[in-house]
Amino acid sequence: MTPNPYQNFRQHLIHDGLFVEGKDDSWRIGCQPFALSTQQANFLEELGQHLLILYAAVNRLYMESVKGTQPQWVHEYFDIGKPEDLLQFARMNRFKNQLPGVIRPDLIPTDSGMALTELDSVPGGIGLTGSLSRMYAQQGASIWPSPDGLIKNFSRMLRGTIKDQPLNMAIVVSDEADAYRTEMQWVATQLSQDGWNAYCVHPRDIRFTEDGLFVDQGGHDHPVSLIYRFYELFDLKNIPKGELILYSAKKGRVIVTPPYKPWMEEKLALALIHHPMLQPFWEKTLPSDTLECLQMLIPPTWVLDPRPLPPTAVIPGLQYRNHAVSNWDWLRETTQKERQYVIKVSGFSELAWGSRGVSIGHDMSQQAWKNTLSQALDSFHTDPSILQAFHKGKLNMVEYYDHMSGEKTNMEGRVRLSPYYFVVDGHAELGGVLATICPKDKKIIHGMRDAVMAPCGVEKKEYTSSK
């Protein structure tokens, strides 16, 4: 009797801790990898380096703003709501050139091209995408760029970060990020097979001594040279041993990645790439092809700053019924058709990750939209939000397994592509791409119960790398 592929896939996911035996599955299993066009694959292969250059430029912009050689309002935007001790730590000279080692954009393929809607340096999904990639490869599917690309490049990034120190690391997962614990445990297991002494731990498992940091596993202490921080900076006050990790990093007893730089984790950075007052900086700092790519890729985005403008000023690039505007009042009265915008909490908030804190204007009643806008403006001085032009994804037909019958069925939906880049020797290496396809009536694309999630392959044509 021929084995049912669905049951093979499901057992693989249960074994890797991504599904739980006896419980309803939290998303749908695709029958095959999501097929990228050759053009899309070439684009994704090149995009990582543009994003790494952007991160370096944002870091430089922030530091120069603090020094006064770039507009002061830049760092003031980034610093809103951040505790002063965190800012002082993050600005220390020893950390000034540190950048995130993992970069994951969220890309929406539209009828006119790609739209970059998110940019994450503490992303979930590394373990999920890695496990799925191996799962399909074991069934004979072709995974692009490779079935083991995520773990291989994640390990290379970590080795470059730790340099010549012992390969002792802990992936520290907070309570806030608990939903990702099992996939990060899978990552730690794979790293252990690549030469690492790797542990996935809760912050409370960290132990501090004068000799350094250790993790308690099975009643034994294991030294730690490197911590992969899988917790958000807004959550620091809730992280047991968090101050000890900071102290150890400050004293050089442990390396922490991603670095404690809150300005690297704010969505409002996307608004700055279009700001006319910063164009001289971008033109001077970014290669022309990078600037052109980013300004084409990133949708028009604005910081929802409620402070009044002078009578002669307008909000740059924003128009209502073909007229320039100088405040946000017009947004309250827009029709559903005119509300083709998204409001998102920028960062440093429990609402700033996942699909939380995201409101789609044309998917809400006018009263709900008014309330959301008012709340975003009222919260500016503690939790700023951004306004972003909405881009509708193009429709794709995807085949998945029905979780009740195990039979193949079709769904028309819109896809979000999430490529994972790992910084190795100053270059952003693509490890893998996760496709999340949601039913076409859903406005927000995320890993919901009705979503199909799959790694990517390339269409069955001759594919030649652009490198």
C-alpha positions in Angstrom: 0.0 0.0 0.0 1.4 3.4 -1.0 2.1 5.6 2.0 -0.1 8.7 2.3 2.2 11.7 1.7 0.0 13.8 4.0 0.5 11.4 6.9 4.3 11.3 6.2 4.4 15.1 6.3 2.3 15.3 9.4 4.4 12.8 11.3 7.5 14.7 10.3 6.1 17.9 11.7 5.0 16.1 14.9 8.5 14.6 15.3 10.0 18.1 14.9 7.6 19.6 17.4 5.8 21.8 15.0 2.5 19.9 15.2 1.1 18.3 18.4 -0.3 14.8 18.2 -4.1 14.8 18.9 -4.6 18.5 18.4 -5.9 20.4 15.4 -3.2 21.6 13.1 -2.6 25.3 13.3 -2.0 25.7 9.5 -2.4 23.8 6.3 0.3 21.6 4.7 1.0 22.4 1.0 1.3 19.5 -1.4 4.6 20.8 -2.8 6.9 23.8 -2.3 5.7 27.2 -3.5 7.1 27.8 -7.0 9.0 31.1 -7.5 9.6 32.4 -11.0 13.2 32.7 -12.2 12.8 36.4 -12.0 11.6 36.3 -8.4 14.5 34.0 -7.4 17.1 36.3 -9.0 15.5 39.3 -7.2 15.5 37.5 -3.8 19.1 36.4 -4.3 20.2 40.0 -4.7 17.9 41.7 -2.2 19.7 40.6 1.0 22.8 42.7 0.3 20.6 45.8 -0.3 18.9 45.2 3.1 22.2 44.7 4.9 23.4 48.0 3.4 20.2 49.6 4.6 20.7 48.3 8.2 24.2 49.7 8.2 23.0 53.1 6.9 20.1 53.3 9.5 22.7 52.6 12.2 24.9 55.3 10.9 22.0 57.7 10.5 21.0 57.2 14.1 24.5 57.6 15.5 25.1 60.8 13.4 21.7 62.1 14.6 22.8 61.6 18.2 26.0 63.5 17.5 24.2 66.3 15.7 25.5 65.8 12.2 22.1 64.6 11.0 18.7 65.9 12.0 18.0 65.5 15.7 14.4 64.5 15.1 15.7 61.2 13.7 17.1 59.8 16.9 14.2 61.4 18.9 11.8 59.3 16.8 13.7 56.1 17.4 14.2 56.9 21.2 10.5 57.4 22.0 9.5 55.1 24.9 12.9 53.6 25.4 14.5 53.5 28.9 17.6 55.7 29.2 19.8 52.9 30.5 19.1 50.8 27.4 19.9 53.7 25.1 23.2 54.4 26.9 24.1 50.7 26.7 23.2 50.5 23.0 25.2 53.6 22.1 28.5 52.3 23.6 31.4 52.6 21.3 32.2 48.8 21.5 28.8 48.1 20.0 28.5 50.9 17.5 29.3 48.8 14.4 27.3 45.7 15.4 24.4 44.8 13.1 21.8 42.0 13.2 23.0 38.7 11.9 19.6 37.6 10.6 17.5 39.7 8.2 14.0 38.7 7.2 11.8 41.0 5.1 8.1 40.2 4.5 7.4 40.7 0.8 4.0 40.8 -1.0 4.1 39.9 -4.7 1.6 42.2 -6.4 0.5 42.6 -10.0 3.0 45.4 -10.4 6.0 43.9 -8.5 7.1 43.3 -4.9 6.2 45.3 -1.8 8.3 45.1 1.4 5.8 45.5 4.3 8.0 44.4 7.2 11.7 44.1 8.1 12.6 41.9 11.0 15.9 41.1 12.7 14.5 38.9 15.4 12.4 36.7 13.2 10.5 33.5 14.0 10.3 30.8 11.4 13.9 29.7 11.1 13.2 26.3 12.6 9.8 26.0 10.8 11.3 26.8 7.4 14.3 24.6 8.0 12.1 21.6 9.0 9.7 22.1 6.1 12.6 22.4 3.7 14.0 19.0 4.8 10.6 17.5 4.8 9.8 18.2 1.2 13.4 17.4 0.1 13.1 14.0 1.6 10.0 13.4 -0.6 12.0 14.3 -3.7 11.0 18.0 -4.1 13.6 20.6 -5.1 14.0 23.2 -2.4 15.6 26.6 -3.3 18.3 27.6 -2.5 18.9 24.3 -0.7 17.2 22.0 1.9 19.8 22.8 4.6 20.4 26.4 3.7 18.9 27.9 6.9 20.9 25.9 9.4 24.1 25.9 7.4 24.0 29.7 7.0 22.7 30.4 10.5 25.7 28.4 11.8 28.1 30.3 9.5 26.7 33.6 10.8 27.1 32.5 14.4 30.7 31.3 13.8 31.5 34.6 12.3 30.0 36.4 15.3 31.8 34.4 17.9 35.1 34.4 16.0 37.8 32.3 17.7 35.9 31.6 21.0 34.5 28.2 21.9 31.3 27.1 20.1 29.2 27.3 23.2 25.9 29.0 22.7 22.4 29.4 24.1 19.3 30.4 22.3 17.4 32.3 24.9 13.6 32.3 24.4 11.4 34.5 26.6 7.8 33.8 27.8 6.6 36.4 25.3 8.1 34.3 22.5 7.0 30.9 23.9 5.1 30.0 20.8 8.4 29.7 19.0 10.2 27.6 21.6 9.8 24.2 20.0 11.1 25.4 16.6 14.1 27.0 18.3 14.7 23.8 20.2 14.9 22.1 16.8 17.4 24.7 15.7 19.6 24.1 18.7 19.5 20.3 18.0 20.6 20.9 14.4 23.4 23.3 15.5 24.6 20.6 17.9 25.0 18.3 14.9 27.2 21.0 13.3 29.8 21.2 16.0 28.1 23.6 18.5 27.4 23.0 22.1 23.9 24.6 21.6 21.1 24.9 24.1 17.6 26.4 23.8 16.8 27.8 27.2 14.5 30.0 29.2 16.2 33.1 30.6 15.8 31.7 34.1 18.2 28.9 33.1 21.1 31.4 32.8 23.5 31.4 35.7 26.1 34.2 36.3 29.4 33.8 38.0 32.6 35.8 38.0 33.9 33.4 35.4 31.1 34.1 32.9 27.7 32.9 32.0 26.5 29.3 32.2 23.2 27.5 31.4 21.7 24.9 33.6 20.8 21.8 31.6 20.0 18.5 33.3 21.5 19.7 36.6 24.8 20.6 35.0 26.3 24.0 34.2 27.5 24.6 30.6 29.6 27.6 29.7 28.1 30.1 27.2 30.2 32.3 24.8 27.3 33.4 22.6 23.7 34.2 23.3 21.2 34.3 20.4 18.6 36.7 21.7 15.1 35.5 20.8 13.2 38.1 22.8 12.1 41.6 22.1 13.8 44.6 23.7 10.4 45.9 25.0 10.3 42.8 27.1 13.6 43.3 28.9 11.9 44.2 32.2 10.3 40.7 32.2 13.4 38.8 31.4 14.8 36.9 34.4 18.6 37.4 34.5 18.3 40.1 31.9 20.5 42.5 33.7 23.2 39.8 34.1 23.2 39.2 30.4 23.6 42.9 29.8 26.4 43.2 32.3 28.2 40.2 30.8 27.9 41.6 27.3 29.2 45.0 28.6 32.2 43.3 30.2 32.9 41.2 27.1 32.2 37.9 28.8 29.5 37.0 26.3 28.5 38.0 22.8 24.8 38.8 22.2 23.2 38.8 18.8 21.1 40.5 17.6 22.6 43.5 19.4 20.7 45.5 21.9 19.9 48.4 19.4 16.3 49.4 19.6 16.5 51.7 16.6 17.3 48.6 14.5 13.9 47.1 15.4 11.5 50.0 14.6 9.1 49.9 11.6 9.4 53.7 11.3 12.8 53.2 9.7 10.7 52.4 6.6 9.3 55.9 6.6 12.7 57.5 6.6 13.8 56.0 3.2 11.2 58.2 1.5 11.6 61.4 3.6 12.8 64.3 1.4 14.9 65.9 4.2 17.0 62.7 4.3 17.5 62.3 0.6 21.0 63.8 0.7 22.0 61.3 3.4 20.7 58.3 1.5 22.2 59.5 -1.8 25.6 59.9 -0.1 25.4 56.7 1.9 23.6 54.1 -0.2 24.8 52.9 -3.6 22.5 54.2 -6.3 21.1 50.7 -7.2 20.4 50.0 -3.5 18.6 53.3 -3.1 16.6 52.8 -6.3 15.6 49.2 -5.2 14.5 50.3 -1.7 12.5 53.3 -2.7 10.7 51.1 -5.3 10.2 48.2 -2.9 9.1 50.0 0.3 5.6 51.4 0.2 5.0 55.0 1.0 5.2 55.2 4.8 4.7 58.0 7.4 5.2 58.3 11.1 1.8 59.2 12.8 3.1 62.3 14.6 0.3 64.4 15.9 2.3 67.5 16.6 1.1 70.6 14.6 3.0 71.8 11.6 3.7 75.4 10.6 1.0 76.9 8.3 3.3 76.6 5.3 4.3 73.0 5.8 2.7 69.8 4.5 3.2 66.1 5.3 5.6 65.1 2.5 4.3 62.7 -0.2 0.8 62.4 1.4 -2.3 63.6 -0.5 -6.0 63.4 0.0 -8.2 63.7 -3.1 -5.2 65.1 -5.0 -4.4 67.8 -2.5 -1.5 68.1 0.0 -2.4 67.8 3.7 -0.8 69.2 6.8 -2.5 67.1 9.6 -4.2 63.8 10.1 -7.8 65.0 10.4 -8.7 64.1 6.9 -8.0 60.4 7.6 -10.8 60.2 10.0 -13.5 61.0 7.4 -12.1 58.9 4.5 -14.5 56.4 2.7 -13.7 52.7 2.7 -12.3 53.0 -0.8 -10.0 55.9 0.3 -8.7 54.0 3.3 -6.2 51.9 1.4 -3.8 52.2 4.3 -2.4 50.1 7.1 -1.7 51.4 10.7 1.1 49.5 12.6 2.7 50.0 15.9 6.3 50.8 15.1 8.2 48.8 17.8 9.1 48.4 21.5 5.7 47.1 22.2 3.9 43.7 22.6 1.7 44.9 19.7 4.6 45.4 17.3 5.3 41.8 16.3 3.3 39.1 14.6 0.0 40.3 13.2 -0.9 42.2 16.4 -1.1 45.9 16.2 -1.9 45.9 12.5 -5.1 47.5 11.3 -6.2 47.5 7.6 -8.2 50.7 6.9 -10.6 49.3 4.2 -11.3 46.2 6.3 -12.8 48.2 9.2 -15.9 50.2 9.9 -15.4 54.0 9.8 -15.9 54.2 13.6 -13.3 51.5 14.2 -10.9 53.2 11.9 -11.4 56.5 13.7 -10.8 54.9 17.0 -7.7 53.1 15.8 -6.3 56.4 14.3 -7.0 58.3 17.5 -5.3 55.7 19.6 -2.3 55.7 17.4 -2.0 59.5 17.5 -2.6 59.6 21.3 0.1 57.0 21.9 2.8 58.7 19.8 4.8 59.9 22.8 5.1 56.3 24.2 4.4 53.9 21.3 4.6 55.6 17.9 2.8 54.0 14.9 3.2 54.3 11.2 0.8 54.7 8.3 1.7 52.7 5.3 0.1 52.4 1.8 -1.7 49.1 1.4 -0.6 46.8 -1.4 -2.9 44.0 -2.5 -1.1 40.7 -3.3 -1.7 39.0 -6.6 -3.7 35.8 -6.6 -2.1 32.4 -6.7 -3.6 28.9 -6.8 -2.1 26.6 -4.2 -2.7 22.9 -3.6 -2.8 21.6 0.0 -3.9 18.6 2.0 -7.3 18.7 3.7 -6.5 17.9 7.4 -9.6 15.9 7.9 -9.4 13.6 4.8 -5.8 14.0 3.8 -7.0 14.5 0.2 -5.5 17.2 -2.1 -7.6 20.3 -2.5 -7.1 23.8 -4.1 -7.3 27.3 -2.7 -6.9 30.7 -4.4 -5.0 33.0 -2.2 -2.4 35.7 -1.7 1.1 35.0 -0.7 3.7 36.5 1.6 7.3 35.6 0.9 9.7 35.7 3.8 13.3 35.1 2.8 15.9 34.5 5.5 19.3 36.2 5.1 22.3 35.5 7.3 25.2 37.9 7.5 28.5 36.0 6.8 31.7 37.9 6.2 29.9 41.1 5.4 27.5 39.6 2.9 23.8 38.6 3.4 23.5 35.0 2.4 20.1 33.6 1.5 19.3 30.5 3.6 15.7 29.8 2.6 12.3 31.3 1.8 9.0 30.6 3.5 5.8 31.2 1.6 2.6 31.9 3.6 -0.6 31.8 1.4 -3.9 32.9 2.9 -7.4 32.8 1.4 -8.0 35.7 -0.9 -10.6 37.3 1.4 -8.0 37.8 4.1 -6.5 41.2 4.2 -3.6 40.4 6.7 -1.4 37.5 5.5 0.1 35.6 8.4 0.4 32.0 9.8 -3.3 31.6 10.5 -5.2 28.3 10.7 -6.5 28.7 7.1 -3.0 29.5 5.7 -0.8 27.2 3.7 2.8 27.4 4.7 5.6 25.9 2.6 9.2 26.5 1.6 10.0 27.7 -1.9 11.3 26.1 -5.0 11.9 27.6 -8.5 9.6 26.9 -11.5 10.7 23.9 -13.6 12.7 25.9 -16.1 16.4 26.1 -16.3 17.5 28.3 -13.4 20.7 30.2 -13.5 21.9 32.0 -10.4 22.4 35.8 -10.8 25.6 35.6 -8.8 
